[in-house]
Amino acid sequence: MQALKASSTTVIQKLAGSIAINIRNEGVVTVTVVGASALNQAIKGCIVARRFLKDDGNIDITVQPSFVPIKGDVLKDGEESVTGIQLLIEKAPIEPLPEGAVAPAPLEPRGPKAEPAAPATPSVPESK
């Protein structure tokens, strides 16, 4: 099982590609982070990897977070250990719908709704 690390400066697309490759090859990968910004990047990486996997091979993933102690050279002076978060990402194939079932409609994007565009040229009422 491959163990990846993410930081606040991790490039999301590169992390997503690494996750997707490991899921395709081994079916499981872990990503370890320390800090909120690093966790944010790792979650975004999981989201993008999930899209890659669905588009290419109809594969889905599950993500299980857990706390882990981090020890070693990466710590600042005086720190013995810190608590990090490890994301266990596993392959979860998408099961086909039963015969006759209807797939749910995709969710609409949230946010402010755009107003309908005004006509390009003003309409002039016809005179009689």
PAPA-476798 format. One record per residue: x, y, z of N, C-alpha, C in turn. Coordinates in steps of 0.001 Angstrom, whole numbers, plus 500000, padded with zeros to 6 digits. Example, Ala and Ser with C-alpha at 12.3 -4.5 7.8 and 13.67 -1.06 7.14 Angstrom:
# PAPA-476798
513190494310507800512300495500507800513200496700507800 512850497750507080513670498940507140512900500030507870 
//
This chain:
# PAPA-476798
500851498826500000500000500000500000500892501229500000 500597502131499106501351503371498972500913504366500047 501877505069500634501585506100501642502018507445501076 501053508327500845501323509666500328501244510677501466 501895511814501274501812512916502229501330514143501483 500561514989502159500082516226501553500388517376502496 500663518529501925500897519736502713500000520841502181 500125522011502775499286523134502355499653523616500957 500828523247500465501263523680499133501163522577498085 500579521456498437500440520336497503499570520745496318 500022520387495121499244520645493905498142519596493811 496909520050493798495750519153493883495727518144492743 495970518585491508495894517671490371496964516578490456 498153516908490948499206515894491083498842514870492157 498316515356493274497871514445494331496741513559493822 495782514159493124494650513394492588495131512322491615 496094512665490775496641511678489847497316510529490570 498074510838491625498731509789492407497712508889493098 496670509505493649495608508720494290494955507802493264 494585508351492109493887507567491081494751506410490586 496038506654490355496936505588489890497019504470490920 497174504841492190497277503818493241495973503051493419 494847503725493282493555503032493397493400502047492245 493761502460491025493650501556489875494569500338490032 495806500577490520496791499499490593496643498610491820 496434499219492989496435498462494239495077498430494940 494208499383494621492893499418495253492848500149496574 494015500612497069494047501298498362495271502220498408 495146503341499108496240504290499299495931505106500553 496971505591501229496758506485502363497386507840502071 496773508873502606497318510227502527497382510751503956 498570511183504390498771511689505740498989513194505680 498333513915506598498430515378506636498589515853508070 499166517054508204499219517744509487498747519159509234 497656519547509856497161520910509727495937521022508833 495200522094509063493941522301508357494143522549506864 495138523343506497495369523640505081495778522387504315 496598521553504929497009520310504291495812519372504128 494960519309505132493759518472505042492848518975503921 492722520283503800491917520876502739492431520427501371 493743520496501152494314520074499881494084518582499640 494222517772500688494045516326500546492606515972500187 491650516641500815490238516376500500489926516782499062 490440517932498641490242518351497247490874517328496298 492042516802496663492683515770495858491815514526495733 491159514141496820490242512984496793489060513254495865 488538514464495912487391514820495067487770514743493593 488917515311493241489357515297491840489699513867491410 490344513092492270490664511698491949489390510895491708 488382511165492494487107510457492327486521510736490948 486628511978490499486140512328489168486959511609488096 488300511599488254489152510879487302488724509421487200 488538508780488350488227507352488377486851507049487801 485873507903488059484533507678487510484527507849486005 485256508864485513485281509128484079486014508028483312 487094507520483867487931506557483160487501505110483316 487047504725484510486822503303484703485620502930485527 484714503869485744483517503591486525483882503021487899 484874503652488555485327503254489882485000504377490851 484560504030492052484319505010493095485285504732494243 485394505670495160486280505494496308485534505787497599 486056505232498679485614505591500018486810506196500740 486542507126501655487608507787502411487287507643503891 488233507054504642488066506873506082489176507640506795 488827508717507508489855509475508228490124508889509609 491359509050510076491707508650511441492864509515511927 492982509642513253494088510381513844495300509453513949 496483510007513684497720509238513805498794510118514440 499648509525515297500764510304515830501850510440514759 502408511628514643503479511889513686504754512122514477 505780511336514197507068511468514863508138511557513793 509284512123514142510395512100513196511004513455512948 511709513538511824512501514714511485511659515914511055 510395515707510736509580516799510216509095517749511311 509337517412512575508819518212513679509744519373514001 509167520420514584509938521580515006510726521227516261 511719522044516576512545521803517766511684521763519014 511926520787519865511210520670521126509938519854521053 509421519594519859508204518790519726508583517317519658 507919516528520473508166515088520444507285514395519416 506042514828519342505133514283518340503960515240518169 503297515119517045502078515879516787501027514889516300 499801515315516332498723514469515840498385514886514415 498420513931513532498059514167512141496788513420511803 496379513558510583495194512845510094495630511988508916 495192510746508936495487509833507832494170509480507148 494140509661505841492968509303505052493234507964504384 492440506968504710492520505663504062491529505694502906 492051505606501689491228505704500487491202504328499840 489996503796499653489851502443499100488931502452497897 489166501497497025488360501308495828486982500797496208 485963501371495615484584500924495822483889500946494470 483785499801493783483187499808492448481746500282492481 481374500967491429479996501443491293479162500263490821 478132499947491575477280498825491216476236499275490204 475993498461489183474989498836488185473596498848488807 472742499682488247471367499749488740470616498478488342 469665498053489181468857496891488812468063497184487536 467703496132486830466967496302485584465660497044485837 465404498045485028464181498838485153464309500017486098 465418500118486838465598501238487767466008502488487004 465681503628487577466010504905486971467071505574487829 468134506040487190469211506716487918468716508064488432 469178508477489614468773509783490121469346510895489249 468646512000489199469109513151488432470319513756489118 471265514296488355472423514933488989471990516158489783 472743516451490831472430517608491651472712518888490890 471862519882491108472069521189490502473136521926491295 473982522705490635474985523469491378474319524487492286 474945524663493457474411525637494394475018526992494127 474404528010494707474922529359494549473844530258493990 474200531505493773473194532424493252472771532013491853 471485532106491621470952531746490320471114532931489379 471511532615488167471701533665487169470342534125486662 470236535410486474469009535975485914468990535677484416 467800535489483849467737535264482407468299536487481679 468998536230480608469606537319479845468534538164479180 468775539467479148467851540385478480467991540213476977 466933540487476225467035540371474771468124541307474245 468792540893473179469877541680472617469386543006472064 468235542983471418467651544221470896466309544445471530 466025545676471916464732545914472555463606545643471558 462548545059472075461407544793471206460518546024471123 460092546334469943459238547502469721457855546984469359 456827547465470076455479546985469738455099547412468316 454400546529467652453956546847466290452821547840466340 452853548786465440451763549770465373450802549354464280 449526549698464466448474549315463507448026550482462714 
//
